[in-house]
Amino acid sequence: MPGSIEVTYKTEITVVQTLGDTSLLPTARTVTHNQMNTLKTLNGSSTPPASVTSKYRQLLSGGAATIDLTAVLSTNGAIVSALGLKMQAIKVKALEDNANPIAIVPGAVNGYVWTGTTPRIDLAGGQEDCKYLNAKAPVVASGAKTLDLAGTGTQGVDIEIVLG
């Protein structure tokens, strides 16, 4: 595996809400909602671990593409295998100008079921999805290694996958 990585996984929605009619109150009263924000740091010795990352733009050909987790593109352009590793996090951003949604599902052949029984990510142009799997995803294996993307034409997504 090439080098080492450190991953900062952060999801945040912070809402500041002003309560009541401020004209009747001596000072504005606010409530901040941020209790569900998440911050995790992963690396080769963390629990869960992170040792491989792949980030690239995946364009569809004829409305389809397949990602093989045993041959993912690494940062330095090398192809690396996640065989024996678990998907720890995935972030997908649909390209802004995609005319139609793109679906990401376990591959039809040797499909990788990252969560539940029928995981699916559907993204219209400009939408994004980010998941932290907390070592609960299965191990990438020869019979469980592919993700299929389905959309229209040559639309695409930017994708980052963290495995360990």
C-alpha positions in Angstrom: 0.0 0.0 0.0 1.5 3.4 -0.9 2.5 5.5 2.0 0.0 6.4 4.8 -3.1 8.5 5.1 -4.9 10.5 7.8 -8.6 11.1 7.2 -10.7 13.8 8.9 -14.3 13.0 8.5 -16.7 15.8 9.5 -20.4 16.3 9.0 -22.0 19.4 10.3 -25.3 21.2 10.3 -25.4 24.1 12.7 -28.6 26.0 13.0 -29.0 29.2 15.2 -32.7 29.8 15.9 -34.1 33.0 17.3 -37.0 32.4 19.6 -40.1 34.5 20.1 -40.9 38.1 19.2 -37.6 40.0 19.9 -39.5 43.3 20.1 -41.0 42.1 23.4 -37.8 40.6 24.8 -35.0 42.7 26.4 -32.5 40.6 24.4 -32.7 38.2 21.6 -32.9 34.6 22.8 -31.3 32.0 20.6 -30.9 28.2 20.5 -28.0 26.6 18.6 -28.7 23.1 17.2 -25.4 21.2 16.6 -25.6 18.1 18.8 -25.5 15.7 15.8 -22.3 17.1 14.3 -19.5 14.5 13.8 -15.8 14.7 13.8 -13.6 11.6 13.4 -9.9 11.2 12.6 -8.9 7.9 10.9 -5.4 6.6 10.1 -3.6 3.2 9.9 -3.7 2.7 13.7 -7.1 4.2 14.5 -10.3 2.2 15.2 -11.6 1.9 12.5 -8.4 2.1 10.5 -7.8 3.9 7.2 -5.0 2.8 4.9 -6.3 3.3 1.3 -8.0 6.2 -0.3 -9.2 6.7 -3.8 -10.5 10.1 -5.1 -11.3 10.7 -8.8 -14.0 11.8 -11.3 -16.0 8.8 -12.6 -17.7 9.5 -15.9 -20.3 7.3 -17.3 -20.1 5.7 -20.7 -23.4 4.9 -22.3 -25.0 5.8 -19.0 -23.1 3.2 -16.9 -19.9 2.6 -15.0 -18.5 0.0 -12.6 -16.1 0.7 -9.8 -13.9 -2.3 -8.8 -12.7 -1.9 -5.2 -9.8 -4.3 -5.9 -8.4 -1.9 -8.5 -9.0 1.7 -7.4 -7.1 4.7 -8.5 -4.8 6.1 -5.8 -3.8 9.7 -5.4 -0.5 9.2 -7.2 -2.2 7.6 -10.2 -1.3 4.0 -9.1 -3.9 1.3 -9.0 -4.3 -0.2 -5.5 -6.4 -3.0 -4.2 -8.7 -2.8 -1.2 -9.0 -6.6 -1.1 -9.4 -7.6 2.6 -10.2 -4.1 3.7 -13.5 -2.5 4.7 -15.1 0.6 3.3 -14.9 3.2 6.1 -16.3 6.3 4.4 -17.6 7.3 1.0 -18.4 10.7 -0.4 -20.0 11.2 -3.8 -20.8 14.5 -5.5 -22.8 14.6 -8.7 -21.5 17.0 -11.3 -23.5 20.2 -11.3 -24.5 19.9 -15.0 -25.8 16.3 -14.8 -29.2 16.4 -16.6 -30.5 13.3 -14.7 -29.9 11.5 -11.4 -27.1 9.0 -11.1 -27.7 5.8 -9.0 -24.9 4.0 -7.2 -25.7 0.4 -6.1 -23.9 -2.8 -5.4 -22.5 -4.2 -8.7 -24.6 -6.7 -10.7 -21.6 -9.0 -10.7 -19.6 -9.4 -7.4 -21.6 -6.5 -5.8 -20.3 -4.8 -2.7 -23.1 -4.3 -0.2 -21.7 -1.5 2.0 -24.6 -1.2 4.3 -28.0 -2.9 4.9 -29.3 -5.3 2.3 -29.9 -3.0 -0.7 -27.9 0.2 -0.3 -28.4 2.9 -2.9 -27.2 6.4 -3.4 -29.2 8.6 -5.9 -27.9 12.0 -6.7 -29.2 14.7 -9.1 -26.8 17.3 -10.5 -25.1 19.2 -7.7 -26.2 16.9 -4.9 -23.8 15.0 -2.6 -23.8 12.2 -0.1 -21.3 11.4 2.5 -21.3 8.3 4.7 -19.2 7.1 7.6 -19.5 3.3 8.0 -17.7 2.9 11.3 -16.1 -0.5 10.4 -19.6 -2.0 9.9 -19.2 -2.5 6.2 -18.1 -6.0 5.0 -14.6 -6.9 3.9 -13.9 -6.3 0.2 -13.5 -9.8 -1.4 -13.3 -11.4 -4.8 -17.1 -12.0 -4.7 -17.9 -8.6 -3.1 -16.0 -5.8 -4.8 -18.0 -3.8 -7.3 -20.2 -0.7 -7.3 -22.4 0.1 -10.4 -23.3 3.6 -11.4 -26.3 4.2 -13.7 -27.4 7.4 -15.3 -27.5 9.0 -18.7 -24.8 9.4 -21.3 -21.5 10.7 -20.0 -22.7 12.3 -16.8 -20.4 11.9 -13.9 -19.6 12.1 -10.2 -16.6 13.0 -8.1 -16.0 10.2 -5.6 -13.8 9.6 -2.6 -13.6 6.3 -0.9 -11.7 5.5 2.3 -10.8 1.9 3.1 -9.0 0.2 5.9 
